Amino acid sequence: MKKNAFSPKKYIMEKGRICPIDQCLVSDGYDDLGLTICLIIRKQPGGKYMFTNLMLDSYCLGVKSVFCNCNFDDKQIEEVKDKLSNSVGEIEEVSPKYFHNLVYATIDFAEECGFKPVKDFALAEYILDPDLIDDGIDEIEVGDNGKPLFINGPYDDVDAIMAKLNRNLGEGNYDIMIGDGNFDF
């Protein structure tokens, strides 16, 4: 009889919110470009970990990228954290409430601008817990002084984004910064 192969996606969907939160980490320098990397780690039974890693654009676009996985051992999860700190600089541990307020405030602001999270966010939601959002969500700064600011990245479709901003907000109701799309952290 053939044994069914383990499916990380299925496991995350079934167990994501049941497993206790181990850590919530956010990259330092959040205000510089409105970009931050967020990592939430949950402890699975037996000592392994599941996580989701999100790149947030709090100035305009919301959730730009997502990566989820599970069954990482201590060494592997430390490698994920090391890779994060090596690529974006200092990371700090934050409370689960702050973490969720940050993620969902960014999503709410982006939706007001007409942008939805990337498709892979649907899986990340099984690791996140919207029940942890509290009144602190109103304290999270989004936009650049409250106004949308589009700063293009290397994979952004500038014409499509500009068209959406014009359609949803109207010309002149947002700021833009167009460059080569490559920014050093």
Sine and cosine of phi, psi and omega as CSV:
sin_phi,cos_phi,sin_psi,cos_psi,sin_omega,cos_omega
0.00,0.00,0.74,-0.67,-0.03,-1.00
-0.99,0.14,0.79,-0.62,0.02,-1.00
-0.99,0.15,0.69,-0.72,0.03,-1.00
-0.92,0.40,0.69,-0.72,0.02,-1.00
-0.94,0.33,0.55,-0.83,0.03,-1.00
-0.92,0.39,0.71,-0.71,0.03,-1.00
-0.90,-0.43,0.94,-0.33,0.04,-1.00
-0.83,0.55,-0.66,0.75,-0.01,-1.00
-0.87,0.50,-0.75,0.67,-0.01,-1.00
-0.89,0.45,-0.68,0.74,0.01,-1.00
-0.88,0.48,-0.72,0.70,0.01,-1.00
-0.87,0.49,-0.67,0.74,-0.01,-1.00
-0.91,0.41,-0.57,0.82,-0.04,-1.00
-1.00,0.09,-0.57,0.82,-0.17,-0.99
-0.88,-0.47,-0.10,1.00,-0.15,-0.99
-0.75,0.66,-0.76,0.65,-0.06,-1.00
-1.00,0.02,-0.15,0.99,0.01,-1.00
-0.98,0.19,-0.60,0.80,-0.03,-1.00
-0.94,0.33,0.66,-0.75,-0.03,-1.00
-0.94,0.35,0.55,-0.83,0.06,-1.00
-0.94,0.35,0.79,-0.62,0.03,-1.00
-1.00,-0.08,-0.74,0.67,0.00,-1.00
-0.47,-0.88,0.49,-0.87,0.17,-0.99
-0.81,-0.59,0.86,-0.50,-0.07,-1.00
-0.85,-0.53,0.59,-0.81,0.00,-1.00
-0.71,-0.71,0.66,-0.75,0.04,-1.00
-0.94,0.33,0.56,-0.83,0.06,-1.00
-0.96,0.29,0.28,-0.96,0.05,-1.00
0.99,0.14,0.39,0.92,-0.05,-1.00
-0.82,0.58,-0.59,0.81,-0.10,-1.00
-0.98,0.18,-0.30,0.95,-0.11,-0.99
-0.86,0.51,-0.81,0.59,-0.01,-1.00
-0.83,-0.56,0.15,0.99,-0.06,-1.00
0.96,0.28,0.20,0.98,0.00,-1.00
-0.94,-0.34,0.63,-0.77,0.13,-0.99
-0.52,-0.85,0.46,-0.89,0.10,-1.00
-0.96,-0.28,0.76,-0.65,-0.01,-1.00
-0.87,-0.49,0.64,-0.77,0.00,-1.00
-0.72,-0.70,0.85,-0.52,0.11,-0.99
-0.92,-0.40,0.74,-0.67,-0.05,-1.00
-0.86,-0.51,0.76,-0.65,0.07,-1.00
-0.89,-0.46,0.59,-0.81,-0.02,-1.00
-1.00,-0.01,0.85,-0.53,0.05,-1.00
-1.00,0.08,0.36,-0.93,0.13,-0.99
-0.85,0.52,0.60,-0.80,0.00,-1.00
1.00,0.03,0.01,1.00,0.12,-0.99
1.00,-0.05,0.01,1.00,0.06,-1.00
-1.00,0.04,0.08,-1.00,-0.10,-1.00
-0.77,-0.64,0.50,-0.86,0.23,-0.97
-0.87,-0.49,0.41,-0.91,-0.04,-1.00
-0.41,-0.91,0.30,-0.95,0.25,-0.97
-0.71,-0.71,0.65,-0.76,-0.01,-1.00
-0.89,-0.45,0.84,-0.55,-0.05,-1.00
-0.84,-0.54,0.63,-0.78,0.18,-0.98
-0.97,-0.26,0.86,-0.51,-0.03,-1.00
-0.95,-0.31,0.67,-0.74,0.16,-0.99
-0.92,-0.39,0.99,-0.14,-0.06,-1.00
-0.98,0.20,-0.15,0.99,-0.01,-1.00
-0.99,0.11,-0.44,0.90,-0.12,-0.99
-0.30,-0.95,-0.85,0.52,-0.27,-0.96
-1.00,0.07,-0.26,0.97,0.02,-1.00
0.99,0.14,-0.74,-0.67,-0.04,-1.00
-0.99,0.16,0.93,-0.36,-0.05,-1.00
-1.00,-0.03,-0.53,0.84,0.04,-1.00
-0.44,-0.90,0.41,-0.91,-0.05,-1.00
-0.57,-0.82,0.61,-0.79,0.15,-0.99
-0.65,-0.76,0.77,-0.64,0.02,-1.00
-0.81,-0.58,0.52,-0.85,0.11,-0.99
-0.30,-0.95,0.11,-0.99,0.00,-1.00
-0.51,-0.86,0.06,-1.00,0.00,-1.00
0.90,0.43,0.53,0.85,0.07,-1.00
-1.00,0.04,0.71,-0.70,0.05,-1.00
-0.99,0.10,0.00,-1.00,-0.04,-1.00
-0.82,0.58,-0.72,0.70,-0.04,-1.00
-0.90,0.44,-0.70,0.71,-0.03,-1.00
-0.91,0.41,-0.64,0.77,-0.02,-1.00
-0.94,0.34,-0.56,0.83,0.09,-1.00
-0.91,0.42,-0.60,0.80,0.07,-1.00
-0.90,0.45,-0.64,0.77,0.05,-1.00
-0.88,0.48,-0.72,0.69,0.01,-1.00
-0.91,0.42,-0.66,0.76,0.03,-1.00
-0.89,0.45,-0.69,0.72,0.02,-1.00
-0.88,0.48,-0.64,0.76,0.03,-1.00
-0.89,0.46,-0.77,0.63,-0.04,-1.00
-0.93,0.38,-0.53,0.85,0.04,-1.00
-0.94,0.33,-0.48,0.87,-0.05,-1.00
-1.00,-0.01,-0.51,0.86,-0.07,-1.00
-0.87,-0.50,-0.01,1.00,-0.02,-1.00
1.00,-0.06,-0.42,-0.91,-0.08,-1.00
-0.85,0.52,0.70,-0.72,0.13,-0.99
-0.88,-0.47,0.52,-0.86,0.00,-1.00
-0.78,-0.63,0.54,-0.84,0.06,-1.00
-0.99,0.14,0.70,-0.72,0.02,-1.00
-0.80,-0.61,0.24,-0.97,0.01,-1.00
-0.95,0.32,0.46,-0.89,0.07,-1.00
-0.84,0.54,-0.59,0.80,0.02,-1.00
-0.90,0.43,-0.74,0.67,0.03,-1.00
-0.87,0.50,-0.72,0.70,-0.01,-1.00
-0.81,0.58,-0.78,0.63,-0.04,-1.00
-0.93,0.37,-0.61,0.79,0.08,-1.00
-0.87,0.49,-0.68,0.73,0.01,-1.00
-0.88,0.47,-0.77,0.64,-0.03,-1.00
-0.88,0.48,-0.76,0.65,-0.11,-0.99
-0.98,0.20,-0.45,0.89,0.12,-0.99
-0.91,0.41,-0.65,0.76,0.03,-1.00
-0.90,0.44,-0.68,0.73,0.03,-1.00
-0.90,0.44,-0.72,0.69,-0.01,-1.00
-0.86,0.51,-0.69,0.72,-0.01,-1.00
-0.90,0.43,-0.70,0.71,0.01,-1.00
-0.88,0.47,-0.64,0.77,0.02,-1.00
-0.90,0.43,-0.56,0.83,0.09,-1.00
-0.89,0.45,-0.48,0.88,0.04,-1.00
-1.00,0.07,-0.16,0.99,0.03,-1.00
0.97,-0.23,0.19,0.98,-0.07,-1.00
-0.93,-0.38,0.71,-0.71,0.07,-1.00
-0.98,-0.19,0.39,-0.92,0.08,-1.00
-0.87,0.49,0.39,-0.92,0.06,-1.00
-0.85,0.52,0.37,-0.93,-0.08,-1.00
-0.81,0.58,-0.64,0.77,-0.05,-1.00
-0.92,0.40,-0.20,0.98,0.03,-1.00
-0.89,0.46,-0.45,0.89,0.01,-1.00
-0.84,0.55,-0.62,0.79,0.04,-1.00
-0.96,0.27,-0.64,0.77,0.01,-1.00
-0.86,0.52,-0.54,0.84,-0.01,-1.00
-0.87,0.49,-0.37,0.93,0.05,-1.00
-0.96,0.26,-0.32,0.95,0.05,-1.00
-1.00,-0.10,-0.51,0.86,0.06,-1.00
-0.97,0.23,0.20,-0.98,0.01,-1.00
-0.62,-0.79,1.00,-0.07,-0.02,-1.00
-0.85,0.53,-0.31,0.95,0.05,-1.00
-0.91,0.41,-0.27,0.96,0.01,-1.00
-0.99,0.12,-0.14,0.99,0.04,-1.00
-0.93,0.37,0.70,-0.72,0.06,-1.00
-0.71,-0.71,-0.24,-0.97,-0.03,-1.00
-0.88,0.48,-0.28,0.96,0.04,-1.00
-0.89,0.46,-0.29,0.96,0.03,-1.00
-0.87,0.50,-0.52,0.85,0.00,-1.00
-0.95,0.30,-0.25,0.97,0.00,-1.00
-1.00,0.00,-0.17,0.99,-0.03,-1.00
-0.97,0.23,0.80,-0.60,0.01,-1.00
-0.99,0.15,0.82,-0.57,0.06,-1.00
-0.80,-0.60,0.40,-0.92,-0.10,-1.00
0.96,0.29,0.04,-1.00,0.08,-1.00
-0.98,-0.22,0.97,-0.25,-0.16,-0.99
0.84,0.54,0.62,0.79,0.05,-1.00
0.99,0.12,-0.09,1.00,-0.03,-1.00
-0.96,-0.29,0.67,-0.74,0.03,-1.00
-0.85,0.52,0.67,-0.75,0.07,-1.00
-0.73,-0.68,0.91,-0.40,0.04,-1.00
-1.00,-0.04,0.88,-0.47,0.10,-0.99
-0.91,-0.42,0.91,-0.41,-0.09,-1.00
-0.94,0.33,0.59,-0.81,0.09,-1.00
-0.95,-0.32,0.04,-1.00,-0.10,-1.00
-0.91,0.41,-0.38,0.93,-0.06,-1.00
-0.93,-0.37,0.14,0.99,-0.03,-1.00
-0.98,0.18,0.67,-0.74,0.13,-0.99
-1.00,0.03,1.00,-0.03,-0.13,-0.99
-0.83,0.55,-0.71,0.71,-0.04,-1.00
-0.89,0.46,-0.70,0.72,0.00,-1.00
-0.91,0.41,-0.65,0.76,0.00,-1.00
-0.92,0.40,-0.70,0.71,0.02,-1.00
-0.88,0.48,-0.66,0.75,0.02,-1.00
-0.88,0.47,-0.67,0.74,0.01,-1.00
-0.92,0.40,-0.67,0.74,0.04,-1.00
-0.88,0.47,-0.69,0.72,0.02,-1.00
-0.89,0.45,-0.66,0.75,-0.01,-1.00
-0.92,0.39,-0.67,0.75,-0.10,-0.99
-1.00,0.02,-0.54,0.84,-0.08,-1.00
-0.91,-0.41,-0.43,0.90,-0.07,-1.00
1.00,0.01,0.59,-0.81,0.01,-1.00
-0.84,0.55,0.64,-0.77,0.04,-1.00
1.00,0.06,-0.09,1.00,-0.01,-1.00
-0.99,-0.17,0.27,0.96,0.06,-1.00
-0.42,-0.91,0.28,-0.96,0.05,-1.00
-0.93,-0.38,0.37,-0.93,0.02,-1.00
-0.72,-0.70,0.47,-0.88,0.11,-0.99
-0.65,-0.76,0.97,-0.22,-0.04,-1.00
-0.97,-0.25,0.78,-0.62,0.04,-1.00
-0.65,-0.76,-0.43,-0.90,0.02,-1.00
-0.98,0.19,-0.05,1.00,0.05,-1.00
1.00,0.07,-0.07,1.00,0.01,-1.00
-0.94,-0.33,0.86,-0.51,-0.02,-1.00
-0.84,-0.54,0.68,-0.73,0.07,-1.00
-1.00,0.01,0.68,-0.74,0.05,-1.00
-1.00,0.01,0.00,0.00,0.00,0.00
